[in-house]
Amino acid sequence: MSRLGAAVNIITTDGPGGRAGFTASAVCSVTDAPPTLLVCLNRSASVYPAFDQNGVLCVNALRAGHQAISGLFGGKTPMAERFAAGRWQRRATGAPVLEDAAVSFDCRIVSRTSVGTHDVLFCQALAISVGDSAHGLIYFDRRYHEIAPA
């Protein structure tokens, strides 16, 4: 699996279940109409109850230079410290939107399927914010790689 490169994302939520976030590379586009993404979330993850209860999330695709914040959201760092590392806004759902993300998809979870240890969350984008940076961040072979347009 380490040779299956993917964009690095911070997935966030807020609502009755509380504010939470985690780093994920298991994210992809499903369809343009309506704009829908899928996000894979381990049911044993400490953040799972918040996402389950809130029913909303934001997929924040990271840009080049975001390695440090990715590490915070991917580890055991307390939630308050994770969110203190970035500047956040709110859009349609109330889920935190990272201000300087490459792109952010503010979504409502519309469906889910359980596969093994994970839930595959199907998420319809209600608002999309496109950042200024066209430089992305991917994770491949257990390392970050910055990408830029040719």
Steps between C-alpha positions, in 0.01 A plus 500: 500500500793737556549513121145624443563875510217734598420860585536590868184636664390619840142390564317716755159509668312702760154481650320323784770227508777758541782632287740240360741444215741246355744462211386275216618388159205262445288766328383523140248657267186296431296724267468859378121519515431528781860567608576198721816366664570187699698496822612183683494513880603225739213421740750454786652849452460737795336757266239257365219588747523872417472440125223247551294734718563823306419361154711772331864536407743708302766348277794742505750402228843609619745705299877487485644610834222346711705202621507622863123543535448165330722342764305663783165375370647156429637435847391496863511880537210636711218640286540860626869500397415361156257781428732765652749426220280641223259782416145375461175631353144364486288449190167324444527211750700659781789255456840675527640611162879549487555851360812421298409153373546428130125431489235428764175307453242577769275194504198326643537123545223353284579128517742252653613145443698284741796311353725310739619736774390818323192694401502643150322835533336646191502877538311754290680835469278794593779760467843491335785742576792512257830626644765714336764226487514261205773302679371179658625251756495126447610205711688225318742232622454618861620854418349834409557633149416851385351534154474805279363570153749438219 
